[in-house]
Amino acid sequence: MTPKPICVGGEWRRGGGDVYASRYPADDSVNAELAAANVADVEEAIEAADAARRRPDWSGLKPHERAGVLYRISSLIRERAEELAQLQRRDNGKPISETRALVASAAGTFQFFAAACETLEETITPARGDYLSMSVHEPMGVIAAITPWNSPIASEAQKLAPALAAGNAVIVKPAEVTPLAALELGRICEQAGVPKGVVSVLPGKGSVIGDAIVKHPLVKKVSFTGGTMTGRALAQLAAKKLMPVTLELGGKSPTIVFEDADLDHAVHGVLFGIFSSSGESCIAGSRLFVHESIRTPFLERLVAKANALRVGDPEDPRTQMGPLITAKHRESIENYVQLGLDEGGRLLAGGERPRGDLFDRGWFYKPTVLTGLANDARICQEEIFGPVLVASPFRDEAALLEQANDSVFGLAAGIWTRDYKRAWRVARALEVGTVWINTYKQLSISTPFSGIKDSGVGIEKGRLGILQYKHQKSVYLGLNEAPLPWAD
């Protein structure tokens, strides 16, 4: 099998690193072989990006001209939507219904930032003297976009689109195990008219390629989505350069069901929040708090529906849960479930691999629900990143908030209640970046997304998300008729 080429400074060629295989998590078959980038490729790509961003054919374009290229990227993604969705399915094993939605999201992201790019306004600030003062924003230069394996094409679009809209050059470092969607997105950017060298795609190990990118003096910002430990290490590297970072990191999100909740809505929402994407989601609602007065009927309904979820072939549109990303990751999840049982937890659903020909070839795991654990148990505090839900009762709002906020993470939360005053009060008291009320895991490119505490720093998405990839500059135009009086 001939290794797939990678994009280094606008040149499609074999990477200088080791050859490795992209594998389909549903049956461990080989999708493609490719040679990873090496440190020399990183150097070449960044130098080409820096040269490209200094040319007038990208950063020098008027905003509506850059927007036109982003609109074409969006159109090309839509034209190739089914092909890209199938590629994404093979790359990380998500059900085809989900990868189709991710591709649509990527197209929408480029469309949104194209519109934001051509309508973004500079500011004339209130003058306090004989001058005209303005606040303007300019491209940073070379941006590093380091993306995760759980939702590649959508994550790459959320970094590429605003960074390109801002006039930067971008080095995309996809997760080592899911490089295929990023490579195709790089080709689409080229086809749409992004100048040579503005986008590079460098697959490989984060500990080698990621570190080399972040340390490079020509890289002016890093946008990273992934684990908290890696994010903290990248932030330390960036701090030595006084370089800004955007870090979207882990989560251990609470979802709260009050006694007056619509149980049908709440059960469906909790299931979707934790078991969609097989729980491999930073915003997964992995900690369930249920009011003690409805705990038994709610959990009975939840467990019955969890057991009925369709785990299976990602190619089947009816499948709700596909495989986990790797055998090693499944072993990690199994170890966490065993830890929960050792800590005194009681298994209500799942806790094992499904059996059968299909399941024996891939990295599948059943939706799992545990209860009977204290909030300080490790399984209640550490991110599992899999289809594991821990359910706990609560009695009053004050105790609930204490437990919900007792976490190093602060990414997201869900609330289920008919009482809008209570919903507002609890939403404002939760120490997280996003709160869903009577829904869950609904995301919009037009709405800012961020985390606090160990869940990250900085903002993604939103109309002003372009400004995360620009430097602010103040400009003063003197209007005084006489010379400045100081030298008199």
Protein Blocks (a to p, Z undefined) as FASTA:
>chain_A
ZZddddeehiacddfbdcdddddfklopafbdcddddfklmmmmmmmmmmmmmpmklmmp
cfklmmmmmmmmmmmmmmmmmmmmmmmmmmnopafklmmmmmmmmmmmmmmmmmmmmmcc
cdddddfbdcddddddddfbjacddddfklmmlmmmmmmmmmmmnopacdddddfklmml
mmmmmmmmmmnopaghjaccdeddfklmmmmmmmpmklgbdcddddfklmmmmmmmmmmn
opacdddddddddddddfkbcfklmmmmmmmmmmggnlpafklcfbccddfklmmmmmmm
mmmmmmmpccddfklmkbmbdcdfblklmmmmmmmmmmmmmnopacfbgjiacedjklmm
mccddddddehiafkbmklmpcfkpabdcddddfbfklmmmmmmmcfbdfbccdddfblk
lmmmmmmmpccfbdcehiahiacfkbccddehjnogcjeejjklmmmmcccddddddfbf
bdcfklZZ
